Amino acid sequence: MTTQHLDASEELAHKALRFLTAGSVDDGKSTLIGRLLFDSRGILSDRLDALEKRAAGAPIDLSLLTDGLEAEREQGITIDVAYQYFATKKRKFIIADAPGHEQYTRNMVTAAAGSDAAVVLVDITKLDVSVDDVTLLPQTRRHSLLAKLLRVPSIVFAVNKLDAIEQNTQAAFDKVARALTVYAEQAGITVKGIVPVSALRGDNVATPSANWDWYTGPTLLQILEELPVTDEAHDGNLLVPVQYVARDDGEGTGHQHRVMWGRIAHGSVKAGDTVQIFPSGETAVVAAVRHAGLEVDGCTAGQSAGIVLDRQVDVSRGDWIFTPGSAATKQEFTATLAWLDTEPAVVGRKYWVRHGNRWVQARITAINHRLDINSLDQVDAHELAVNEIGIVQIQAQQALPVEAYEANRVGGALIVVDPTTNRTSGALLVKAAA
């Protein structure tokens, strides 16, 4: 088997920026994505020909580039998360088009969980810019707050449809930008940029606007080209959720190896390292490490690794591999709960939760408070309704190697599933031990 040196920093440098677009219904997310694809020449010629033929001489409807489900085309709204790919001379991008409708907030959470950045659209035509203190839409607040809670490191606001403002365009934009800045400061959100755009016309999306000489900042695309990709801690202790266990014959030697595959949450692994298995507590030495079908010197955080141990140890999907003694297992912990189900979250009811690839039963033992997305005040609550966010106490049937979500997005995240309907009901972001 070929052994190669795997340069993690080089792999990270060439990694595509994955960002989501979020906002309220009809804010122009699909048109914005279509504009990015069109202006970056990321559309296949046959698809472009079909759109031009459909337009029959009129301007192309760029929102049609993100059409997905038939129900989306019928209703004119985004339901499922749609992924689009494009590239510029500077970098590659993966766009997650997240739904704006409150009913599909769970899909937005799914898109945010693995994103490096979030572009939150703000439709200025839906806001009262005649007053000094502009009130933001609830979905703008909710999506921004969820992106921050889900540890999306870079958040950019795109104030869209400024072409519809006929007078005092700069003043209108300044008022909205001020409202966004105030809310971001209150919520602890680090904003990478607030850009005035017209997705329909193309102003400040991929090219500078020729209509607003008062704005001299970067375009949306220029900001995206400079944003960093998410990188978990490479140093320190190893943590790997086992996704599956495979067998191979050792390249025809007749000796079968069991290979434990998973994406490294943090730390690194190489041959000769001693590791421990959860939940058995067994320890073993790493005999070999594999990546993309090759035996390599080692793998680090964010990479998928195949770990071969020096002896037969009972390991299966849902187990965890970590540096001996480094994983503090907890049965009770405090977490932020983003509730996504129409059935409210109630104290005492049992749910299924998934941590990594392990399923266990758990229940909410207390709801400390609910977060008011408008005022950001902590409000007393006995249950959490759909799209509400609260701080809760969780008791799992089995101790789990949970970590603070702030420190690691893999070890600190769990999903909640209703055992009756099998619906994904919520997302848990671990704060600390109870």
LINWOTA-V815776 format. One record per backbone hydrogen bond with DSSP energy under -0.5 kcal/mol. CO is the residue of the C=O (numbers start at 0). NH is the residue of the N-H. If there is no record, write none. Layout:
CO_NH / CO_NH
This chain:
1_3 / 1_294 / 3_5 / 3_296 / 4_6 / 5_7 / 6_10 / 7_11 / 8_12 / 9_13 / 11_14 / 15_17 / 16_18 / 16_93 / 17_115 / 17_116 / 18_95 / 19_118 / 20_97 / 21_120 / 23_26 / 27_31 / 28_32 / 29_33 / 30_34 / 31_35 / 32_36 / 33_37 / 34_38 / 35_39 / 36_41 / 37_40 / 43_47 / 44_48 / 45_49 / 46_50 / 47_51 / 48_52 / 49_53 / 50_54 / 51_55 / 51_56 / 54_57 / 59_61 / 60_63 / 61_64 / 62_65 / 63_66 / 68_72 / 69_73 / 70_74 / 71_75 / 71_76 / 79_81 / 81_96 / 83_94 / 85_92 / 90_87 / 91_16 / 92_85 / 93_18 / 94_83 / 94_96 / 95_20 / 95_97 / 96_81 / 100_103 / 101_104 / 103_106 / 103_107 / 104_108 / 105_109 / 106_110 / 107_111 / 108_112 / 109_113 / 110_113 / 111_114 / 115_153 / 116_19 / 117_119 / 117_155 / 118_21 / 118_120 / 119_157 / 121_123 / 121_159 / 122_125 / 123_126 / 126_128 / 127_130 / 131_133 / 133_135 / 136_140 / 137_141 / 138_142 / 139_143 / 140_144 / 141_145 / 142_146 / 143_147 / 144_148 / 145_149 / 146_151 / 147_150 / 150_152 / 153_117 / 154_191 / 154_192 / 155_119 / 156_158 / 156_194 / 157_121 / 157_159 / 158_196 / 159_123 / 160_163 / 161_164 / 163_165 / 167_171 / 168_172 / 169_173 / 170_174 / 171_175 / 172_176 / 173_177 / 174_178 / 175_179 / 176_180 / 177_181 / 178_182 / 179_183 / 180_184 / 181_185 / 182_186 / 183_187 / 183_188 / 188_190 / 189_154 / 192_156 / 194_158 / 194_196 / 196_161 / 197_201 / 197_202 / 201_204 / 201_205 / 201_206 / 202_197 / 203_219 / 204_220 / 206_203 / 206_204 / 210_212 / 211_214 / 213_215 / 218_222 / 219_223 / 220_224 / 221_225 / 222_225 / 222_226 / 223_226 / 232_266 / 235_267 / 237_322 / 238_264 / 238_265 / 239_241 / 239_320 / 240_242 / 241_317 / 243_260 / 245_258 / 247_256 / 248_252 / 248_253 / 248_254 / 249_252 / 253_255 / 256_247 / 256_258 / 257_259 / 257_308 / 258_245 / 258_260 / 259_306 / 260_242 / 260_243 / 261_263 / 261_304 / 262_240 / 263_301 / 265_238 / 266_300 / 268_298 / 269_272 / 272_285 / 273_323 / 274_283 / 275_321 / 276_280 / 277_319 / 281_276 / 283_274 / 284_309 / 285_271 / 287_307 / 288_295 / 289_305 / 290_293 / 293_290 / 294_3 / 295_288 / 296_270 / 298_268 / 299_302 / 302_263 / 304_261 / 304_306 / 305_289 / 305_307 / 306_259 / 307_286 / 307_287 / 310_312 / 312_314 / 315_318 / 318_241 / 319_277 / 320_239 / 321_275 / 322_325 / 325_327 / 326_328 / 329_399 / 330_395 / 331_433 / 332_393 / 333_430 / 333_431 / 334_391 / 335_337 / 335_428 / 336_338 / 336_389 / 337_426 / 338_386 / 341_343 / 344_383 / 345_348 / 348_363 / 350_361 / 351_416 / 352_354 / 352_359 / 353_355 / 353_414 / 354_356 / 354_357 / 357_354 / 359_352 / 360_396 / 361_350 / 362_364 / 362_394 / 363_347 / 365_367 / 365_392 / 368_390 / 369_371 / 369_378 / 370_372 / 370_388 / 371_375 / 376_371 / 376_378 / 378_369 / 381_346 / 383_344 / 384_387 / 387_338 / 388_370 / 389_336 / 389_391 / 390_367 / 390_368 / 391_334 / 392_364 / 392_365 / 393_332 / 394_362 / 399_329 / 399_401 / 403_406 / 403_407 / 407_411 / 409_412 / 410_402 / 411_429 / 412_355 / 413_427 / 414_353 / 415_424 / 415_425 / 416_351 / 417_421 / 422_417 / 422_424 / 424_339 / 424_340 / 425_415 / 426_337 / 427_413 / 427_429 / 428_335 / 429_404 / 431_333
